[in-house]
Amino acid sequence: MTGRERILAMLAGRPVDRLPLMPITMMFAARQIGVRYREYVTDYRALAEAQMRTAETFGFDYVSCISDPAREPADLGAAIEWFDDQPPAIDDKQALLADKRALACLKPPDPLSGGRMHDRVCAAALLARRSAGQLLVEGWVEGPCAEAADLRGINTLMLDFFDDPPFVRDLFAFAVEMELRFAKAQVEAGADLIGVGDAAASLVGPAFYQEFVWPSEKQLVDGLHALGTRVRLHICGKTRRLVDGMGRLGCEIVDLDYLTPLAEARAAMGPDQVLLGNVEPVGVLRNGTPESVWTAVAECHRQAGARYIVGAGCEVVRDTPEANLRALCRYACEAPAAA
């Protein structure tokens, strides 16, 4: 099986020759080709080269366009802080929607207009050409809560849930519309699957998640499926109280951070949901040994069962020892596909 075939077979419930392997790498990938992270996030050719090199070196089954959450805000005109060898950051002190009234005038940018969104679309196209159908190509968009936090400021958004619920719903609707346009361009460029990162959703309680976040995430997931693509949901942080709702979104893959036990997710989501993760990226994958990494991923596999994809809880840290990452990869290659 090719890596792409292996992942698609897992998602379809068909037999696989081994467990699929889909760790998130960004700064780690940039280091593989010796470029500063600023170059990785601003030049799609560097990103594609780094992703291909990493996949080939470690035997990944996919390549990804993920890099940072500042692409959409940058194209909307938000204030972005740039760093030589760290991810760009949105400046909360100059939030684009500090004045809520500005939302009425905000228009979703054209993802093919030459900005940072276009750079990611170009990455998807180049990765599709370079991988030649052997590896699955993953595009990426921000989820509605994460995007709203980027545009409004995370602390202000949390107050908005109490102070102005209609505004929150309007802001989420804007985010969903923009992300579907962005995803459509990536799918047309060659992405096989769209990752959705909604990190800020982990900061709301289950009541607000069900009332505000879940309906917008569901609209986004349904819209992505209408484009003919597949969905990988990743919410950084502790989501133990949200797993039931996450499982009802209909995503092909639910990618969990290490703070949420896979056994709890499996119990809440049922036997058919494909789970991905969730070895602790720092405490185990970076700071452990090859033996402790193997033990940790084996426990993840045991908790998740057969419908499982190997990966870390979040991004593989830049200075993760290669021997440790190889241990994680070796487990995918050598362990029985059934837990």
C-alpha positions as CSV (number, residue, x, y, z in Angstrom):
1,M,0.0,0.0,0.0
2,T,1.1,3.6,-0.6
3,G,0.7,6.0,2.3
4,R,-2.3,7.6,0.6
5,E,-3.9,4.3,0.0
6,R,-3.3,3.3,3.6
7,I,-4.9,6.4,5.2
8,L,-7.9,6.2,2.8
9,A,-8.4,2.6,3.5
10,M,-8.4,3.3,7.3
11,L,-10.9,6.0,6.8
12,A,-13.1,3.8,4.7
13,G,-13.0,0.9,7.2
14,R,-11.0,-1.3,4.9
15,P,-8.1,-3.5,6.0
16,V,-4.7,-1.9,6.1
17,D,-1.2,-3.5,5.9
18,R,-0.1,-1.4,8.9
19,L,-1.2,1.5,11.0
20,P,-1.2,4.8,9.2
21,L,1.4,7.4,10.4
22,M,0.4,11.1,10.5
23,P,2.4,13.2,13.0
24,I,2.2,17.0,12.7
25,T,5.6,18.5,11.9
26,M,6.2,22.2,11.2
27,M,9.3,23.6,12.9
28,F,10.8,20.1,13.0
29,A,10.2,19.8,9.2
30,A,11.9,23.2,8.6
31,R,14.9,22.0,10.5
32,Q,15.2,19.0,8.3
33,I,16.1,21.2,5.3
34,G,18.0,23.8,7.4
35,V,15.7,26.8,6.8
36,R,14.5,29.4,9.3
37,Y,10.8,29.1,10.2
38,R,10.0,32.4,8.7
39,E,11.0,31.1,5.3
40,Y,9.0,27.9,5.9
41,V,5.8,29.9,6.5
42,T,6.3,32.5,3.7
43,D,7.6,30.4,0.8
44,Y,5.5,27.4,-0.2
45,R,8.5,25.9,-2.0
46,A,10.4,25.7,1.3
47,L,7.4,24.2,3.1
48,A,6.8,21.6,0.4
49,E,10.5,20.6,0.3
50,A,10.6,20.3,4.1
51,Q,7.4,18.2,4.2
52,M,8.6,15.9,1.4
53,R,12.0,15.4,3.0
54,T,10.5,14.7,6.4
55,A,8.0,12.2,5.0
56,E,10.6,10.4,3.1
57,T,13.1,10.3,6.0
58,F,10.7,9.0,8.6
59,G,8.2,7.1,6.4
60,F,5.2,9.3,7.0
61,D,2.0,8.5,5.0
62,Y,1.2,12.1,4.3
63,V,2.4,15.6,3.8
64,S,0.7,18.7,5.2
65,C,0.3,22.4,4.5
66,I,-0.1,23.3,8.2
67,S,2.2,26.1,9.4
68,D,0.6,28.8,11.5
69,P,-2.8,30.4,12.2
70,A,-2.0,33.8,10.9
71,R,-2.6,33.2,7.2
72,E,-6.3,34.2,7.1
73,P,-5.9,37.2,9.5
74,A,-2.9,38.5,7.5
75,D,-5.0,38.5,4.3
76,L,-7.8,40.3,6.1
77,G,-5.4,43.0,7.2
78,A,-4.7,42.0,10.9
79,A,-1.5,43.1,12.6
80,I,1.0,40.3,12.5
81,E,4.2,40.0,14.5
82,W,7.0,38.3,12.6
83,F,9.9,36.4,14.0
84,D,13.0,35.0,12.3
85,D,12.7,31.4,13.6
86,Q,9.3,31.2,15.4
87,P,5.7,31.2,14.0
88,P,4.1,34.5,13.2
89,A,1.7,35.7,15.8
90,I,-1.5,37.8,15.7
91,D,-1.1,41.0,17.8
92,D,-4.1,40.9,20.2
93,K,-3.4,44.5,21.3
94,Q,-4.3,45.6,17.8
95,A,-7.1,43.1,17.1
96,L,-8.6,43.6,13.7
97,L,-12.1,43.5,15.3
98,A,-11.4,45.4,18.4
99,D,-14.4,47.4,17.3
100,K,-17.2,44.9,16.7
101,R,-18.8,47.2,14.2
102,A,-15.9,46.5,11.8
103,L,-17.3,43.0,11.1
104,A,-20.1,44.5,9.0
105,C,-17.5,45.8,6.6
106,L,-15.2,42.8,6.5
107,K,-15.2,40.6,3.4
108,P,-13.6,37.2,3.0
109,P,-10.4,37.5,1.0
110,D,-9.9,35.8,-2.3
111,P,-7.6,32.8,-1.4
112,L,-6.0,33.1,-4.9
113,S,-5.2,36.8,-4.6
114,G,-1.4,36.4,-4.0
115,G,-1.5,36.7,-0.2
116,R,-0.6,34.2,2.6
117,M,-3.7,32.1,1.9
118,H,-2.6,31.8,-1.8
119,D,0.9,30.7,-0.6
120,R,-0.8,27.7,1.2
121,V,-2.8,26.9,-1.9
122,C,0.4,26.8,-3.9
123,A,1.9,24.5,-1.2
124,A,-1.0,22.1,-1.7
125,A,-0.6,22.1,-5.5
126,L,3.2,21.5,-5.2
127,L,2.8,18.8,-2.6
128,A,0.3,17.0,-4.8
129,R,2.7,17.1,-7.8
130,R,5.7,16.1,-5.7
131,S,4.0,13.2,-3.9
132,A,2.5,11.9,-7.2
133,G,-0.4,10.1,-5.5
134,Q,2.0,8.2,-3.1
135,L,1.3,10.3,0.0
136,L,-1.9,11.9,1.2
137,V,-1.9,15.7,0.9
138,E,-3.5,17.6,3.8
139,G,-4.7,21.2,3.5
140,W,-5.5,23.2,6.6
141,V,-7.9,25.9,7.8
142,E,-8.7,27.4,11.1
143,G,-11.9,26.4,12.9
144,P,-14.6,29.1,13.7
145,C,-13.6,29.6,17.4
146,A,-9.9,29.8,16.7
147,E,-10.4,32.2,13.8
148,A,-12.8,34.4,15.9
149,A,-10.2,34.5,18.7
150,D,-7.5,35.6,16.1
151,L,-9.7,38.4,14.8
152,R,-11.3,39.6,18.1
153,G,-8.6,38.7,20.7
154,I,-9.0,35.5,22.8
155,N,-9.8,37.3,26.0
156,T,-12.3,39.6,24.4
157,L,-14.0,36.7,22.6
158,M,-14.5,34.9,25.9
159,L,-16.4,37.9,27.3
160,D,-18.4,38.2,24.0
161,F,-20.0,34.8,24.8
162,F,-21.7,36.5,27.8
163,D,-22.0,40.0,26.5
164,D,-23.1,39.7,22.9
165,P,-24.1,36.2,21.7
166,P,-25.5,37.5,18.4
167,F,-22.2,39.0,17.5
168,V,-20.4,35.8,18.3
169,R,-22.7,33.9,16.0
170,D,-22.2,36.5,13.2
171,L,-18.4,36.3,13.7
172,F,-18.5,32.5,13.6
173,A,-20.6,32.6,10.4
174,F,-18.1,34.9,8.8
175,A,-15.2,32.5,9.7
176,V,-17.0,29.5,8.3
177,E,-17.7,31.2,5.0
178,M,-14.1,32.3,4.7
179,E,-12.6,28.9,5.6
180,L,-14.8,27.1,3.2
181,R,-13.6,29.4,0.4
182,F,-10.0,28.7,1.5
183,A,-10.6,25.0,1.7
184,K,-12.2,24.9,-1.7
185,A,-9.1,26.4,-3.3
186,Q,-6.8,23.9,-1.5
187,V,-9.0,21.0,-2.6
188,E,-9.0,22.2,-6.2
189,A,-5.2,22.5,-5.9
190,G,-4.9,18.8,-4.9
191,A,-5.5,18.4,-1.2
192,D,-7.0,15.1,-0.3
193,L,-8.1,16.1,3.2
194,I,-8.5,19.3,5.1
195,G,-7.3,19.7,8.7
196,V,-9.3,22.0,10.9
197,G,-7.5,23.5,13.9
198,D,-9.9,25.0,16.5
199,A,-7.6,25.4,19.5
200,A,-9.6,28.1,21.2
201,A,-12.6,25.7,21.5
202,S,-10.7,23.9,24.2
203,L,-11.1,27.0,26.4
204,V,-14.9,27.1,26.5
205,G,-17.0,24.9,28.7
206,P,-19.3,22.2,27.4
207,A,-22.4,24.4,27.5
208,F,-20.9,27.2,25.4
209,Y,-19.3,24.6,23.1
210,Q,-22.7,23.1,22.4
211,E,-24.5,26.4,22.1
212,F,-22.0,28.4,20.0
213,V,-19.0,26.4,18.8
214,W,-20.4,23.0,17.8
215,P,-23.1,24.3,15.4
216,S,-20.4,26.4,13.5
217,E,-17.9,23.5,13.5
218,K,-20.7,21.3,12.2
219,Q,-21.5,23.8,9.4
220,L,-17.8,23.9,8.5
221,V,-17.5,20.1,8.5
222,D,-20.6,19.6,6.4
223,G,-19.4,22.3,4.0
224,L,-16.1,20.5,3.6
225,H,-17.8,17.3,2.9
226,A,-19.9,19.0,0.3
227,L,-16.7,20.0,-1.4
228,G,-15.9,16.3,-1.7
229,T,-13.1,16.2,0.8
230,R,-12.3,14.6,4.1
231,V,-11.8,16.3,7.5
232,R,-9.2,15.9,10.3
233,L,-10.3,17.8,13.4
234,H,-7.5,19.0,15.8
235,I,-8.4,20.9,19.0
236,C,-5.2,21.6,21.0
237,G,-5.5,21.3,24.8
238,K,-7.9,19.6,27.2
239,T,-11.1,18.5,25.5
240,R,-12.3,15.8,27.8
241,R,-15.6,17.5,28.4
242,L,-16.1,18.1,24.6
243,V,-15.4,14.7,23.1
244,D,-19.0,13.7,22.8
245,G,-19.8,16.7,20.6
246,M,-16.5,16.3,18.7
247,G,-17.5,12.8,17.8
248,R,-20.9,13.9,16.5
249,L,-19.3,16.3,13.9
250,G,-18.8,13.5,11.4
251,C,-15.1,14.2,10.9
252,E,-13.2,11.3,9.3
253,I,-10.4,11.8,11.8
254,V,-10.5,13.2,15.4
255,D,-6.9,14.1,16.4
256,L,-6.6,14.5,20.1
257,D,-4.1,16.3,22.3
258,Y,-2.4,14.3,25.0
259,L,-4.6,15.9,27.8
260,T,-7.6,13.9,26.6
261,P,-7.3,10.1,27.2
262,L,-8.0,8.1,24.0
263,A,-10.0,5.6,26.1
264,E,-12.5,8.4,27.1
265,A,-12.8,9.5,23.5
266,R,-13.4,6.0,22.3
267,A,-16.1,5.5,24.8
268,A,-17.8,8.8,23.9
269,M,-17.4,8.5,20.1
270,G,-18.1,4.8,19.6
271,P,-16.1,2.1,17.8
272,D,-16.2,3.6,14.2
273,Q,-14.6,7.0,14.8
274,V,-10.9,7.1,13.6
275,L,-8.8,8.5,16.4
276,L,-5.3,10.0,16.0
277,G,-2.7,10.7,18.6
278,N,-1.8,11.3,21.3
279,V,1.7,10.8,22.7
280,E,2.7,13.7,24.8
281,P,4.9,15.8,22.5
282,V,7.3,17.2,25.1
283,G,7.3,15.0,28.2
284,V,7.5,11.8,26.2
285,L,8.3,12.3,22.5
286,R,11.0,15.0,23.1
287,N,12.2,14.2,26.6
288,G,11.8,10.5,26.7
289,T,13.7,7.6,25.2
290,P,12.9,5.4,22.2
291,E,11.7,2.7,24.6
292,S,9.4,5.1,26.5
293,V,8.0,6.5,23.2
294,W,7.2,2.9,22.0
295,T,5.5,2.2,25.3
296,A,3.4,5.4,25.1
297,V,2.2,4.9,21.5
298,A,1.4,1.2,22.3
299,E,-0.8,2.4,25.1
300,C,-2.5,4.9,22.8
301,H,-3.1,2.1,20.4
302,R,-4.5,-0.1,23.1
303,Q,-6.9,2.6,24.3
304,A,-8.0,3.6,20.8
305,G,-8.4,0.1,19.3
306,A,-8.2,-0.8,15.6
307,R,-9.5,2.5,14.2
308,Y,-6.3,4.3,15.0
309,I,-3.7,6.5,13.3
310,V,-0.3,7.0,14.9
311,G,0.7,10.5,15.9
312,A,1.7,12.8,18.7
313,G,-0.7,14.9,20.8
314,C,0.2,18.0,18.8
315,E,3.2,19.3,16.8
316,V,6.4,17.3,17.0
317,V,8.7,19.7,18.8
318,R,11.5,21.2,16.7
319,D,14.4,19.6,18.7
320,T,12.8,16.2,19.2
321,P,15.5,13.6,19.0
322,E,15.3,11.7,15.7
323,A,15.7,8.4,17.5
324,N,12.5,9.1,19.5
325,L,10.5,10.0,16.4
326,R,11.8,7.0,14.6
327,A,10.5,4.8,17.5
328,L,7.1,6.3,17.1
329,C,7.3,5.6,13.3
330,R,8.6,2.1,13.9
331,Y,5.6,1.3,16.0
332,A,3.3,2.1,13.1
333,C,5.3,-0.1,10.8
334,E,5.8,-3.1,13.2
335,A,2.8,-3.3,15.5
336,P,-0.3,-5.3,14.5
337,A,-2.9,-3.0,13.0
338,A,-5.4,-4.5,15.5
339,A,-4.7,-3.4,19.1
